[in-house]
Amino acid sequence: MLAKRIIPCLDVRDGRVVKGTQFVNLRDAGDPVELADFYNREGADELVFLDITASAEGRRTIIDVVSKTAEVVFIPLTVGGGIDSPDFIQELLQCGADKVSLNTAALRDPDLISRSAERFGSQCIVAAIDARRVDNLKPGETMRWDVFSHGGRTNTGRDLIEWVRETEQRGAGEILLTSMDADGTLAGYDNEMLAAVTDAVSIPVIASGGAGKLDHLYDALTIGNAHAVLAASILHFGTYSIADIKEFLAEKGLPIRPVREADEQE
């Protein structure tokens, strides 16, 4: 069994890491480069850097911050936000990104996933998906989720399960799945949504949105069948350390990569 991954998420706005609840009420969480360096030394398995307003503001992600972040980390770095072409992906990879996440631009032009995977390989392409539960279900109707774009601002009307299947078929190598309902609530991941997605695709799925307790991460990796968990609030504000999370999950019997000593990374 592959080791489960613990991945801090840096949501960046105006050059600062922020964290909110259900994509609003953002508060400052620190400098992205300093936090990236800290998590690299703490033993995170990977790092995700998302410029959360790039698509909504019609601009590309902050290249200089990405470059500085890549200089201080020795773990895989995924970058997302305003990525709209294979040429821009190449620029980000040359700046030090290992993978890129495609969200709004891929919803607008799904063939972007296909072109990018063909050019750089599926291992570089992450389909980032923000989804919310459909509330007005009819009696007896199966739970469904709508996919949102532009940092959660626009309901695309796309069905989540149909979209994740399409992203896999087009060559995405991984899915970063964020529950807009659970995001920032600290009440746990949407494990029903996670299980539905992991059952629908064969590529790895990263759970995002809702971690508040260590049990929440365990549940996402077992009940939700996620391959990795993204965490923000519980890490940025000091509730738990990477070591706390890994020790807890290892004691629960999950395959976890051991925390590396800082001097082994240099």
Salt bridges, closest charged atoms under 4 A:
ASP28 OD2 - ARG16 NH2 2.90
ASP37 OD1 - ARG41 NE 3.31
ASP45 OD1 - LYS246 NZ 2.78
ASP45 OD1 - ARG257 NH1 3.94
GLU46 OE2 - ARG5 NH1 2.83
GLU46 OE1 - LYS99 NZ 2.99
ASP51 OD2 - ARG59 NH1 2.79
GLU57 OE1 - ARG59 NE 2.73
ASP84 OD1 - ARG60 NH2 3.25
ASP87 OD1 - ARG119 NH1 2.96
ASP109 OD2 - ARG115 NH1 3.18
ASP111 OD2 - ARG115 NH1 3.23
ASP111 OD1 - ARG170 NH1 3.57
GLU141 OE2 - ARG144 NE 3.22
GLU166 OE1 - ARG158 NH1 3.58
GLU166 OE2 - ARG170 NE 2.86
GLU174 OE2 - ARG5 NH2 2.56
GLU174 OE1 - LYS99 NZ 2.99
ASP181 OD1 - ARG132 NH1 3.38
ASP183 OD1 - LYS19 NZ 2.82
ASP190 OD2 - ARG133 NE 3.01
GLU192 OE1 - ARG133 NH2 3.02
GLU266 OE2 - ARG41 NH2 3.29
